[in-house]
């Protein structure tokens, strides 16, 4: 996450909620702007933002492996299977329609912008900082723990599954090869993963109780973050730009 990027970067150093507001405003603007070109420009601007944040390689890799795959699948399905009258070309029994392609590009750039905003935000913000900022906004400690556990679930399970796979290899179990070989090792891998997750949940519950998690008093933090004056300035500028774009979009609809 954000630990891999440079902390002296001015964008990375912003308060988590400031970066969250930027991501949300960016995603909403990408949705409300009309046409494919405007949405493509938004995605290009998002790439520039990732470059300025010093995380472009991470950003590009994650976008390619997630949103990029979905974008390609969407374009192929909509182009060949959506209804339309303008035929671009034909392949066997399939015909590529212009209407399907345009719709796929429009929807694809919307998904790319929304997914890209989330990827950018979590690439420059640690889960710990984000949840702490939410708690300072009034989110209860129990809800904060649920959010933090959810955000950390996938990386923890991935790391734990890799450990289990390495242990299975050390015992002589074949974990690589054909699809049939991988299917055979599925049960010996998933059972320890589930059991270790259940055991880990119990251990975390005992740890939280030992630290007075359920005590009805104001909690304190050994690690703390506070917004800076620059965060207020950036938030105001982001809000003004967002309002101008929304008002402009409404005016265009009324004309």
Protein Blocks (a to p, Z undefined) as FASTA:
>chain_A
ZZlpcfklmklmpcfklmmmmmmmmmmmmmmpgcjklmmmmmmmmmmmmmmnopmmmmmm
mmmmmmmmmmmmmmmmmmmmmgcfbdfbdchjbccdfklmmmmmmmmmmmmmmmmmmmmm
mmmpcfklmmmmmmmnopafklmmmmmmmmmmmmmmmmmmmmmmmmmmmnopafbdcfkl
mmmmmmmmmmmmmmmmmmmmmmmmmmmmmnommpccddddfbdcdddfklmmmmmmmmmm
mmmmmmmmmmmmmZZ
